[in-house]
Amino acid sequence: MRLTKHHGLGNDFLVLADPSGLRPPDPALALAACDRHRGIGADGLLFLGRGRDDAHVSMVLINADGSRAEMSGNGIGCLVQAAVLAGLAPPPVVTVATDAGLRSVEIVHGEAARTHVATVGMGPVEVGDDEPEWVWGPILRAVRVSVGNPHLVLQAAEAELLEDRSWIEELGRRANAAIPGGINVEVVAAGDGELHMDVYERGVGLTLACGTGACATAAASRRWGLCGPQVVVRMAGGPTSIDLAGPDVRMTTPIVHVGTVEYTWP
């Protein structure tokens, strides 16, 4: 089979285009192909299918551990880039049916080779109640946020805490062990007019970037008075721009086509 590989700020995905609908999403395939030592390596496998619900195409995301995720901001950008390059969807605005509902992606050519810039309409963001049980010493505030998938956003007492990724990994593991079904965990600190964030993704672990996590972090930070309606969220993989001004949050980020791989399965 032919897979394409893409990434958004280092949050990398394999895409399997199946417009015929003959190959259903397969967790075993995702586990094997996403393995970074015995497979190709990726944070998840995206199944690019025919459109439904008036969308141009559909998306199913299987995480690297074989679990199914409702939505991914960088992932949907990668899927749309793959769809446009394969002639399966017309730019500049592509609609995608996801497990979280209908989403739209505006995609234009970037300045660098193999790069597009994607602006994703992520849908509404719901900021829940505070989560005081997660507040202790280095964590000042905590809140749950939904961006079509679940997030726990934690405000760090100092930006320097984000330099210790092993600490963030431990927080993510603890939260995923405690919360049924698991959750994406973001740790944020404000500085220099931006938000600095690191992330532990449900079903993956530490990643270089997370689009829905950046949106969740921006929404929580706005409630806490750390930012306004437009903000840059800087992650290990680089910065993304978040716009909270409208009814739907919008994320703008670069998407890179890494290459094409012929993969034998099973």
C-alpha positions as CSV (number, residue, x, y, z in Angstrom):
1,M,0.0,0.0,0.0
2,R,1.0,3.6,-0.5
3,L,1.2,5.9,2.5
4,T,2.2,9.6,2.6
5,K,3.9,11.2,5.5
6,H,3.3,14.8,6.7
7,H,3.8,16.9,9.8
8,G,2.6,20.0,11.5
9,L,5.4,21.5,13.6
10,G,6.8,18.0,14.1
11,N,3.5,16.4,15.0
12,D,3.7,13.7,12.3
13,F,1.2,11.5,10.6
14,L,0.9,8.9,8.0
15,V,-2.0,9.2,5.6
16,L,-3.7,6.2,3.8
17,A,-5.9,7.5,1.0
18,D,-8.9,5.1,0.5
19,P,-11.5,7.0,-1.6
20,S,-13.0,3.6,-2.6
21,G,-13.8,2.7,1.0
22,L,-12.4,-0.8,0.7
23,R,-9.9,-0.6,3.6
24,P,-11.6,0.2,7.0
25,P,-9.5,1.8,9.7
26,D,-7.3,-0.8,11.2
27,P,-5.7,-0.3,14.7
28,A,-3.2,-3.1,14.0
29,L,-2.0,-1.3,10.9
30,A,-1.6,1.9,12.9
31,L,0.4,0.2,15.6
32,A,2.8,-1.4,13.1
33,A,3.2,1.5,10.7
34,C,3.6,4.2,13.5
35,D,6.2,2.2,15.4
36,R,9.4,4.4,15.3
37,H,11.8,1.5,15.4
38,R,10.1,-1.3,13.5
39,G,7.7,0.6,11.3
40,I,7.8,4.0,9.5
41,G,7.2,6.1,12.6
42,A,4.5,8.6,13.3
43,D,2.2,10.0,16.1
44,G,-0.8,8.5,14.3
45,L,-2.3,7.1,11.1
46,L,-5.0,9.0,9.2
47,F,-7.5,7.3,7.0
48,L,-8.5,9.6,4.2
49,G,-11.9,8.4,3.0
50,R,-14.7,9.6,0.7
51,G,-16.8,12.5,1.8
52,R,-20.0,12.2,3.8
53,D,-22.4,14.7,5.4
54,D,-21.7,17.1,2.5
55,A,-18.0,17.1,3.2
56,H,-15.4,16.7,0.5
57,V,-13.5,14.0,2.4
58,S,-13.6,12.1,5.7
59,M,-11.0,11.5,8.4
60,V,-10.4,8.8,10.9
61,L,-7.4,9.0,13.2
62,I,-5.9,6.0,14.9
63,N,-3.2,7.0,17.4
64,A,0.2,5.3,17.6
65,D,-1.1,3.0,20.4
66,G,-4.0,1.8,18.2
67,S,-6.7,3.9,20.0
68,R,-9.1,6.1,18.0
69,A,-9.1,9.8,18.4
70,E,-12.0,12.2,17.7
71,M,-10.0,15.1,16.3
72,S,-6.5,16.5,15.6
73,G,-5.7,20.0,14.5
74,N,-2.3,19.2,12.9
75,G,-3.7,15.8,11.7
76,I,-6.5,17.3,9.8
77,G,-4.1,19.8,8.2
78,C,-1.9,16.9,7.1
79,L,-5.0,14.9,5.8
80,V,-6.1,17.9,3.7
81,Q,-2.7,18.4,2.3
82,A,-2.6,14.8,1.3
83,A,-6.1,15.1,-0.3
84,V,-5.2,18.2,-2.3
85,L,-1.9,16.7,-3.5
86,A,-3.7,13.5,-4.6
87,G,-6.5,15.5,-6.4
88,L,-9.1,14.1,-4.0
89,A,-10.3,17.6,-2.8
90,P,-10.3,21.1,-4.4
91,P,-8.4,23.9,-2.6
92,P,-8.4,26.4,-1.1
93,V,-11.2,25.4,1.3
94,V,-11.8,21.7,2.1
95,T,-14.5,20.4,4.3
96,V,-13.8,17.2,6.3
97,A,-16.1,14.9,8.2
98,T,-14.5,13.8,11.4
99,D,-15.5,11.9,14.6
100,A,-15.9,15.3,16.2
101,G,-18.2,16.7,13.4
102,L,-17.7,18.7,10.3
103,R,-14.6,20.8,10.1
104,S,-13.2,23.1,7.4
105,V,-9.5,23.7,6.4
106,E,-8.3,26.6,4.2
107,I,-5.0,25.5,2.6
108,V,-2.6,27.6,0.6
109,H,1.0,27.1,-0.7
110,G,3.7,28.0,1.7
111,E,7.0,29.7,0.9
112,A,9.1,26.6,1.6
113,A,9.1,23.5,-0.7
114,R,6.6,20.8,0.1
115,T,4.9,23.2,2.5
116,H,1.3,24.5,2.8
117,V,-0.2,26.8,5.4
118,A,-3.4,25.5,6.9
119,T,-6.0,27.5,8.7
120,V,-8.3,25.0,10.5
121,G,-11.8,25.9,11.7
122,M,-11.7,23.8,14.8
123,G,-15.3,24.2,15.9
124,P,-16.4,25.6,19.2
125,V,-14.3,25.3,22.3
126,E,-15.9,24.5,25.7
127,V,-14.0,25.5,28.8
128,G,-15.3,23.6,31.8
129,D,-15.1,24.1,35.5
130,D,-11.8,24.4,37.4
131,E,-10.2,21.2,38.5
132,P,-8.8,22.0,42.0
133,E,-7.6,18.4,42.5
134,W,-4.8,19.0,40.0
135,V,-3.6,22.2,41.7
136,W,-0.5,21.8,43.8
137,G,3.0,23.4,44.3
138,P,4.1,24.0,40.7
139,I,0.6,24.0,39.2
140,L,-1.4,27.2,39.8
141,R,-4.6,26.4,38.0
142,A,-6.3,23.6,36.1
143,V,-9.3,23.3,33.9
144,R,-10.8,20.8,31.5
145,V,-11.5,21.9,27.9
146,S,-13.2,20.2,25.0
147,V,-12.1,20.9,21.4
148,G,-14.1,17.9,20.1
149,N,-11.6,15.9,22.2
150,P,-10.8,16.1,25.9
151,H,-8.0,18.2,27.4
152,L,-6.7,19.1,30.9
153,V,-4.9,22.4,30.8
154,L,-2.5,23.2,33.7
155,Q,-0.9,26.6,34.4
156,A,2.7,26.2,35.5
157,A,3.9,28.5,38.3
158,E,7.1,29.2,36.3
159,A,8.0,29.0,32.6
160,E,11.2,27.2,33.5
161,L,9.1,24.2,34.5
162,L,8.4,23.5,30.9
163,E,12.0,22.8,30.2
164,D,11.7,19.5,32.1
165,R,9.8,17.3,29.6
166,S,10.2,14.2,31.9
167,W,8.1,16.1,34.5
168,I,5.4,16.9,31.9
169,E,5.5,13.2,30.8
170,E,4.9,12.1,34.4
171,L,2.0,14.5,34.7
172,G,0.5,13.2,31.5
173,R,0.8,9.6,32.7
174,R,-0.8,10.4,36.0
175,A,-3.7,12.1,34.4
176,N,-4.3,9.4,31.9
177,A,-4.2,6.7,34.6
178,A,-6.7,8.7,36.8
179,I,-9.2,9.8,34.1
180,P,-11.4,7.2,32.5
181,G,-10.8,7.1,28.7
182,G,-7.6,9.2,29.0
183,I,-7.1,12.8,28.3
184,N,-4.7,15.2,26.5
185,V,-2.6,17.2,29.0
186,E,-1.1,20.6,28.4
187,V,1.1,22.6,30.7
188,V,1.2,26.4,29.9
189,A,3.1,29.5,31.0
190,A,2.7,33.0,29.7
191,G,5.7,35.1,28.6
192,D,6.9,37.6,26.0
193,G,3.3,38.1,24.8
194,E,3.0,34.5,23.9
195,L,1.9,31.2,25.5
196,H,4.5,28.6,26.0
197,M,3.1,25.1,26.1
198,D,4.1,21.4,26.2
199,V,1.8,18.5,25.7
200,Y,1.3,14.8,26.6
201,E,-1.2,13.4,24.0
202,R,-3.6,10.7,24.9
203,G,-2.7,7.6,22.9
204,V,0.8,8.9,22.0
205,G,2.7,10.5,24.8
206,L,5.0,13.5,24.6
207,T,4.7,15.2,21.1
208,L,6.4,18.2,19.6
209,A,3.1,19.9,18.9
210,C,-0.7,19.5,19.3
211,G,-3.2,21.6,17.4
212,T,-6.3,20.9,19.5
213,G,-4.0,21.3,22.6
214,A,-2.9,24.7,21.5
215,C,-6.5,25.7,21.0
216,A,-7.5,24.4,24.4
217,T,-4.6,26.1,26.0
218,A,-5.4,29.4,24.4
219,A,-9.1,29.2,25.5
220,A,-8.1,28.3,29.1
221,S,-5.5,31.0,29.2
222,R,-8.0,33.6,27.9
223,R,-10.3,32.7,30.8
224,W,-7.4,33.1,33.2
225,G,-6.5,36.5,31.7
226,L,-3.2,35.4,30.3
227,C,-4.0,36.3,26.7
228,G,-6.4,38.0,24.4
229,P,-8.5,36.6,21.6
230,Q,-5.5,36.2,19.3
231,V,-2.4,34.6,20.6
232,V,0.7,32.7,19.5
233,V,1.2,29.3,21.2
234,R,4.8,28.2,21.2
235,M,5.5,24.5,21.5
236,A,8.6,22.3,21.3
237,G,8.0,22.0,17.5
238,G,7.4,25.7,17.0
239,P,4.7,28.4,17.1
240,T,1.1,28.3,15.9
241,S,-1.4,31.1,15.8
242,I,-4.8,30.8,17.5
243,D,-7.8,33.0,17.0
244,L,-10.6,32.8,19.5
245,A,-12.5,35.9,18.3
246,G,-15.3,34.1,16.5
247,P,-17.8,31.3,17.4
248,D,-15.3,28.7,16.2
249,V,-11.6,28.8,17.2
250,R,-9.2,29.0,14.2
251,M,-5.7,27.7,14.1
252,T,-3.1,28.6,11.5
253,T,0.0,26.4,11.1
254,P,2.5,25.2,8.5
255,I,2.0,21.6,7.1
256,V,4.9,19.8,5.5
257,H,4.7,16.9,3.0
258,V,7.6,14.6,4.0
259,G,7.3,12.0,1.3
260,T,5.7,8.8,0.0
261,V,6.3,5.3,1.3
262,E,5.4,1.9,-0.1
263,Y,4.4,-0.2,2.9
264,T,3.7,-3.9,2.8
265,W,0.7,-5.0,4.9
266,P,0.0,-7.4,6.4
